[in-house]
Amino acid sequence: MQTQNTEAWKCQYCGKDTSEVEYDYLSGYNHLGCALEEEVKSKAKTKEMCIICGAETPYTFDTHIDFRVGYVEGAGQLCKCCYDRGTERRLVTVPADMIYNTPNDMDLGGKVRQLYYEQNNS
């Protein structure tokens, strides 16, 4: 008869035995539900970063967008500085498929420049 180390088969979040739980419902030796719950809690405390400059914003991931200033739906959160700049930004939105389908950086640069001129001359 084989003896198991029951201490190893203990969920670090809830402290319950996981030795009889199916592999699909485990994350390491922890219950998958406990691990996911902990991940959600830790992400909720993490501050969002500005999508333009990368600065930390005062908002956490669990702050609803209706209670934020500088959130752009479909893009993400802006810091106060970038939000205050308004439409002064000279940014070009490049479609992801253009980047993926253009393996040559020189060709990609040409396409981005063409896209820039098309957006600024329209």
N, C-alpha and C positions, 0 to 999 in steps of 0.2 A: 504494500500500500504506500502510495506516495503522499508525503505531507507537504502542504503549501505554506508558504510564508504569508499568513493572513494579514500581517501588518502592511505588506507591499500592496495587497489588494484592498486598499482602503481609499475611499474618495477623500482627497485633501480638502474639499469644500464642505461636504456634509458629514464626513467621518463615518459613513456607512460602508459595509462590506460590498465589494464589487466582484468577488470571485465567481459568482453565479450569473452575472450579467453577460448577455451576448456581446461579442466583440464589436458589432455594429453600433452599439449604444455606449461605447466607451471612448474616451479620449485619454490615451495612456492607461492609467489605472483609475481614472476619474469618470464619474457619470457624464455622459455627453451633455445632458441638460444642465448640470451644475457648471461645467466648463463654459458653455455658451452663455449662461446667465452671468457668470463672472466677467466674461469678455464684454458683454453689453454694458455692465456696470462700469468697467474700467474705461471703455470708449466714451461713455456718457460724461466722464470727468475730463476727458481730453479736450483741449481748446482747438477750435477750427483755425486753419491757416488761411491767409489771404491768397486768393487764386492768382493774383498778379505779381505781388512782390514776395510772398512767402512769409510775411510777418504773422506773428500770433495775434489772433483777434480776441476780444473779451468774451466770445460766445463758445459754449460747449456744444457738442454734437446733439445733445438732447434738448437744446433751446429751440422752441418752435420758430419757424421762419417769420411768423406774424409778429414776433416779439424782438426781431433783430433790425438793425439798421445796416444797410449795405449788402443785403443778400440778393444775389441775382439768380432767379430761377433758371435752372438748366445749366448754370455755370458754377455757382458756389458763393462763398462769403468773401467780401472785400474788407480790408482794414479801413480805419477811419481816414487815413491819408489818401489811399487810392479812391475811396468813395467820394471824398471831398474834391478830388480833381475832376470829377464828373466826366464830361465827354471830351475833355482836353487830351485824353489818351490817344496815342497814335499806335494802336494795336491792329493787327491783322489776324483774323480767325482763319486758320488753315484746316481744311477738312482732314480727318485722320486717314481716310483712304488715299489721299494724295501723298501723305508721308509714307504709308505702308507700300504703296505701289510704285514709288520712285526710289529705288535702291541707291542711285548715284546722288551724292550730296550736291554736286555742281548742278545737275538737272533740277533737283529739288529747289535749290536757291533761285534758279531761273523761273520756276513755276510760282514760287512765293512772291518774287518781285513782280511778275505779271499780275498775280492776284491783287497785290497792293495797288498797282496802277489802275486796275479795273475798278477797285473799290473807291479810290480817291478821285477818279475822273467821272464818276457816274452821278 
